[in-house]
Amino acid sequence: MKYIMTMMLWCLTVTGMAQQVRDEEMAALREWRAGTVVSLKAVEAFGMERCFAVEAIPDGVWQRMQGKTYKPNPNIGRDDLRHLRVLHKDLKGRTVIGEMVCNKKIASELRDIFKELYEASYPIERMVLADEYDADDERQMRANNTSCFCYRVVEGTTSLSKHALGLAVDLNPLYNPYIRYRKNGKRIVQPATATPYCDRKANFPYKITTSDLAYKLFMKHGFRWGGSWTSSKDYQHFDKK
């Protein structure tokens, strides 16, 4: 009898712990906490369609963007942008909550692209707003964070980046760096920690090539790939005119 009671208590404890995990996952999905790992059961309970959605910029997201990825400007405003909710798989095959702010003109296309990537278990390590890194591009690239909108100029110029208009996506940027050479032959690599991934013949995770599914999907939707540029290489970068 003592053994039976012990087993019953153990089962109740395990059941309670499992319910707590589910409750925490459901709360993460309701609040859309990007970067949180969730189970397929939680996703099914929440609703797959709700996990791949385009919406106007929520007040909370807009507040987080102020003074970071968004600065008052004459070129783009809140109504021009959309908040993208997606799921993605990491390298371990876990389901992770992701989010992105992008131009409303490409929002539906990006939702469809990331949905196909998720269904194919394409690995994306992290997808949170660049505001989590105070809009510091170097920091978020080192963290291998996939992102889109950030109101900024192209480094070393006064020209607006495609990211400033929400028309460019940087995918798994640590493993797909930006590379260019100065006239004196010095190589510039961004992020600075991505030197091991400049050799595009080497094998390593997250590498984007022309045979890569992400490349094929972005091309299908009319994007350009920075990896095909001649004056520089931006292997992480996809943009649309």
N, C-alpha and C positions, 0 to 999 in steps of 0.2 A: 504493500500500500504506500509506504514511504517513497519507493521508487517511482510509482505512478504519479504521486503528487509532485515530486521533483520534476518529472518530465512535463507535466502539465504547466507548472510554473515556468519552465524553460521555454516551452512553446508560446506561452503568452508573452514572455519577454521578447522573444524573437519577432513575434507578430507585431508587438508594439513598436519595436525598433524599425521594422520594415515600414510600418504606417507613418512613422515620424519622417523617415527618408522620403517617402512619397509626398507627404505634406510639404516638406522643405522644397522638393523639386517643383511641386505645383505652385508654390509661392514664388519661386524663381521665375517660372514661366509667366505667371500673371503679372509680375513686376518687370519682366523681361530683363533679368540680370545677365548681361552679356559676359561670357567667360565661364559660366556655370555649366558643369557636366550634368546631364540629365539622362534618365533611362528611357527606353523606347515605350515602356508602359506609361510613364508620365506624359510623354509626347502624345501618345494615342488618346489618353484621357483629356488632355488639353485641346487636342484637335490639330492634325497636321496642317490644314489650310491656314489656321491662325498662326502657325509657325513660319509661314512664308507670306509676308504681307507688306504692302506699301501703305503708308499713312502720312498725313500731314505731320509736321514736326510737333511732337507733344511739348507741352509747356516745360516739363522737367528736363527734357533733352535740350530745348532751346536755352534754358538757363545755364545748363552745363557748358554750352558752346560759347557763351559770351566772354569776349576777351581772350579766347583761346583759338578754336578753329574759325569762329566767326567774329569779324570786326566790322563796324559800320562802314559801308562802302556804296558807291553808285552803280555797281555792276550786278550784284545778286542779293536777293533778300530772302526772308523766311518763306514766302509763298512760292519761290522758285525751287525750293528744296523739299526733299521727302526723306522720311525715316524708313529704313528698310529693316525688317525683322526676318532673320533666316536662321536655320540650323546648319552646322557644318560638322564634319568628322575630323578628329585629330589623327595623328599618326598611329595611335593605339586603337583606332576604330571607335572611340567613344563619341557620343553625340554631345555637342557643345552649343550653347546659345550664342548667337552672333548678332551684331547690329552694325548699321552703316548709314551715314547721311550722304545723299547724292542728289544730283540734279533731277527734277521731276521728269525730264525728257528721256532719261535712261533708266528710271526706277523699275519699271515693269520688266525690262530686259534683264537687268541685274538680278531681280528676284528669280526669273526663270533660269538664268545661268547658274545661280547658286543652288537652286533646287535640283537641277540636273547633277551638279557636282556632288551634292549631298547623297543623292540616290545612288551614285556610282562610288560612294565612299572615298571620294577624292580628298586627300588630306590638306587641311588648312589649320595651322597651329592655333591662331588667335584672331578674333575679329571683334574688337571693341572700338569705341570712338577714339579718335586721336586726342580728344580732350583729356582722356585718362593719362596721357603723357604730356599734358599742358601744350599740346600742338607742336611738340618738339619732334621734328621728323627723324632726326638721328636716333633718338631714344626709342621711338616706336618701331623703327626699322630693325634696330638691334634686338628688340623683343619679338621680331618676326610677326608683327601685327599687320593684318590686312585691313586697308582703309581706303576711303575715297575723298570726301570733302575736307579741305583745309584752305582757308583764304590766305594765300601766300604767293610770293613771286618765285620764279625759277631762280635757284641759287646762283649768285654772281651776276644777275641781270635785274632789270626793272620791269620785265615782262611778267604778266600774270601766268601762273601755272594753270594747267587744265584742272588741277585739283581745286583751284580757287573758284572754279565754276561748277564743281561737282561732276565733272565729265571724265575723270580718270580714276582708275583703281590700281593700287599697288598690292600685288598678291604675294604672300610669303616672302617679304622683301629681304630678309637676312640671307636667304639661300639663292636669291635672284637679284644681285646687286646692280647698282648703277655704276658704269665704268666709262671713264673718258681719259684722254691723254692731253696734257698741255703741250705747247709748242716746244718746250724744253725736254719733252719725253717723259715727264713725271706722270705717273698714273694716279688718278683720283678714284677712290672707291667709296661708295656710300651704300650701307653704313660702313664705317671704318673697320668694323669687326668681320666684314664679309670677305676678306682676302682669300680664305681657303676655297671660296665658291666662285672665284673668278675663272677658274679652269673649267670650262663648260664641257670638256670631254670626260671629266671625272664623274664618278657615280656618288650621289648623295641624295638624301630625301628632299622633297618639295621642289626639285629642279624643274623649271619650265623649258620645254623645247617645242619645236614645231609638230612633234608627234604627240604632244601632251593634250589631254582632254580639255583643260582650261583654255589652252591656246585655240583649239578647234571651236569651242563654244563662243569665245569672244569674237573670233573671226567670222563665225556664222552670223553674228549679230552686228557686223559692220564696224567693229573696233579695230584699232591699230595696235601693233605690239612694238614696244620699245626695243625688244631684242633684235629686231630687223633693221634698226637704224644703222647708218654708216659712220657718222661723225662721232657717235658715242653709242653705248649699249645700255639699255635700261630694261633688264630682263624681267623685272617685277611689274612693269608698267603696261597697262592697257588704257587707251583713251579713244574718245569719239569726237569728231568734229561737230 
